[in-house]
Amino acid sequence: MTDVNLNSLRNQPDERGRFGMHGGRFVAETLMPLILQVESSYRAATTDADFARELAYYQTHYVGRPSPLYFAERLTAHYGGAKLYLKRDELNHTGAHKINNVLGQALLAKRMGKTKIIAETGAGQHGVATATACALFDMECEVFMGEEDVRRQKPNVDRMRLLGAKVHPVTSGTGTLKDAMNEALRYWVANAETHFYIIGTVAGPHPYPQMVRDFQSVIGKEARQQIMDAEGRLPDTIVACIGGGSNAMGLFHPFLDDEDVTIYGVEAAGKGIPSGLHAASLTGGTPGVLHGNRTYLLQDDDGQIIDAHSISAGLDYPGIGPEHSWLHDMKRVNYVSATDEEALDAFQLCSRLEGIIPALEPSHALSFVGTIIGDMDKDEIVILNMCGRGDKDLGAVLPMLEERGKL
Amino acid sequence: MTSRINTAFANARSEGRGILGVFVTAGDPDRQTSEAILDALVDSKVDIVELGMPFSDPMADGPAIQAASLRALKNGMTLAGTLELARGFRQRHPDTPLVLMGYYNPIYIYGVDRFLADASDAGVDGLIIVDLPPEEDDELCEPAAEAGLDFIRLVTPTSNEKRLPVVLGSASGFVYYVAITGITGTRSAAADTISAAYKRISAVTDLPVVTGFGIRTPGQAGEAASLSDGAIVGSAVVEIIADTIGADGNGTPETVSKIAAFVGDLADGVAAAKG
């Protein structure tokens, strides 16, 4: 990694939306004119001080940014190694990092004169954030959600309905996030002239992976400043969970050129990688083309997409953002995984020791932290992105804990 | 050498009509019935056969063709199997143009060079790949041209004046006008929309322009074929398969006979509506 600073890792993608071989614009012609329009509008917005000011206003006064960087004293003592800091994005309005991106895209839609919004959602956090922004900016909101997820994330479905969004349960395929994204894309194809599609993760056709990353990078920029204020130096290790990978990209991107910072992305290993029932696209997948981009996918040797499995609806996706695929290929980020059971244990541990009920998604990241932090020196620093809170997961988690005699 | 596609358009033109194209998914509902359906299409005077390459996540397709893909995959169809069906078709029907239609991922996984070699060798005439816009031409469009396969472009109602030359610049074979802003099999386009689009597209290209998406009846097929250079019907044919399969998920004798009858009506509709 000696040439990292000579050749910045932070100026991807290229003009075709490629991160190395990954990314691109693999969409039906119906959507191409619109995607090109999103790209040029986004480019114009990034150099417009008014746009930045308006976004910053809502981030501060509506979302509650900056989110704290909290020294997790009891978890640190429990593991007995490096200091653990939690980037508290679960304290954002709507309870997760998703709102960072949604506000940016909603303001962009407004600039483009679009008042009808489409979104896909897995765990429902992106759907809730989108429904929230649509209420705030007086936009129509249609959310596509797999019927399996509608069932296991009912509180978020109720929130979306209360906020005025229309939730479309998706029954095609396996009724999870991948199918919700297919349906959202189909709906967008049919309504391309009137609707703006707010994609919830760093995937999809260019410019979405770049745009979502940029809006989420507020996480890493704040964390960088906050750790300098608290410790006077950069962290040794940063960790985030990965489904599509937006919270992770948001934390990682501002640190990519800091070669002394070790970076871990934690995928969902479900019932274990060897079982085949997992959502670890990098650990267990191969490059392919789906949902507008080339990236690592779970697929068979005929190029058919395989269903992902995870206890966490937010990680239950057979692909991953193309920038992660690129960072994986160049080995800048270490991609690892944690199983359902391991995440469940971390969920309970964090609740008991810190009084913070984490979402199942960052529970995967915390579980991985538990495997490395005890062996690190006491003056080393780890930052974990606590990207969502666990209220939405209680319905799924409590019966499992009771069944295991853990509650 | 004149291509089979060019010959098909020339023959229809000499009869004063547009072409009829029919889409079915390879291996739907099972391999054997699929072969019989392909033969029935030729017997029922289809001018161009579009053979769908099944994909687990067909993002531009409505419920009918999604279900067709899943039926075919469930019964074991693969891209290699699709190419075998194509090869058999070509041996039995030396003159009818055969176009493969689908999504990029199975081809990417099969290997682009290997796919193009095998498709050419099997007697395939052209490709329609829904999720490869001109921005990604180096992936498959350019290698396909080198391999002698037509790369047929979809033009949509959202393809504006600036976009049309980009889309048609690397097009060959014919142009597939997607008459609606939407997915397959959902709604139908108005006659004046098709006429206006035909004028717009023909101003930019010399290739024949055929109309598809949302054409469901012999009357609609005739109208679309008279307003442009042909009509393509997919979902309405594929729905017959869904309606006639047996409890075991395989085709029945009715599957083939009903498709033959319906496609015969479509061909009559196109022949009657001389443009």
Interface residues (C-beta under 8 A of the other chain):
Chain A: R16 G24 R25 F26 V27 A28 E29 T30 L31 M32 P33 L34 S172 G173 K178 N182 L185 R186 V189 A190 N191 A192 E193 T286 G288 V289 L290 H291 G292 R294 L297 Q299 D301 D302 G303 Q304 I305
Chain B: F55 S56 D57 M59 A60 D61 G62 P63 Q66 L73 T78 L79 A80 Y103 Y104 N105 P106 I107 Y108 I109 Y110 V130 D131 L132 P133 E135 E136 R153 L154 V155 T156 P157 T158 S159 N160 R163 V167 V178 I180 T181 G182 I183 T186
